Amino acid sequence: MRIEHITDPSDDRLSGYRDLTDVALRVRFEPASGVYIAESASVIERALAAGHVPISVLMEDKWLDRMQPVLSDVAEVPVYVGTKDVLEQLTGFHVHRGALALMHRPPLPAVDQVVAGAHRIVVLEDIVDHTNVGAIIRSAAGLGFDGFLISPRCADPLYRRSVRVSMGTVFDLPWTRLGSWPEDLQVLRDAGFTVVAMTPRADAIDLDAFDPPGKVALVLGTEGDGLSTRALDQVDIAVRIPMQRGVDSLNVAAAAAVVCWHLRPSGI
């Protein structure tokens, strides 16, 4: 590994790792700069396996042995090594998951590339919590979905927390951000998908009575209000999870796991 020891958190070489706890700053800086942060050895390994290109790696020296096999194919990438205090001053938190990597953000594909050959797609409308985004991606990946799409105002799936909560499965699924919402749902319909909304509305079909067609685009709404009226007007079918004891709905990530399991391809 190309190891470079660091002692100054204000070192210009480390600017990509600065203030990682400032969410507002990072969600502006990272997409605009074409980068993202991969956190932990397993997530970095998964990113590299998906063909993502690292810019640099940051860690304490105690993690060098653990990271050496992970980074064996990118030996030219600088590995910045510092003390716990230097890393904490730089990033704003205690880096305890092995390492951080500053990665090049791959270009987003076109919508038709994401849906080509797919049979199960998740669509997220304005979900702003990065933890929820990551958890939904993990459920979709683990239960056999082929990709996902996000609305223009949805949280970034490559934000550090989203990536970590997804356990790096965000690298395994093709995805892109839609340009026009909810009008772009018509692209899915044109590709042969039945567009299915998840909603607690009483007039929706109970999930256990829903027989999914061959190609399904599952649309999930924001944490507070659920799907917008404009989105609901664009879907083909609305389904709901039957609830008990006066509970009207589940957290969107929990609901996504239930519905992805119900819609999973045969054999899973």
C-alpha angles and dihedrals in degrees: 000000000000096000120192118181116219130200104166119069089200091062107135091225088068099053092113090063098047122122097356091170092060097094096182091052096045097048088056098040103045103053092039091051094043094240142108137187122246112200125202133018094268094051092047090049091051092048092052091047088055090056098255115153121232124218096191143332129230126200149131115269091249089072097054096096092048093049099043096086091042091056098038093111095048100050092146093063114101115248111204112207124191143149123280091255094051092049092048093050090049101046102027096238142062106276100217105148098083105263148348124227128198104218135191108250109235117232115263116250125230118269092250090056091054094050098039107119092356126133101179123042131170118214120196122203116202096322101167104180109094092206091056091048092052094046092050091050091050092052092046093049095044094048098051105265116153103218146324141237129206133205120244093262098043119118119266112269089206095056109121097252094046091051093047095047090048087054087231093300087125085079092057099056126066112235143161142181116256117234100208122036130234093349092073089068084082088069088063092047090050088053091057100262125141105225108224123191124206110218137147091226113136093232093059121105115259109252094234089057093051115102104198119225123227097274121035132179107196113206119203126187138218122292099254111033102017120218118359121245089245091057094045089053089058100051129093099217136013119211133183138197108241108241135198140206095031095299107141100194148346129250106280093247092050091046090050091054092051094048095042088054091050092049096041117133117260114274097040 
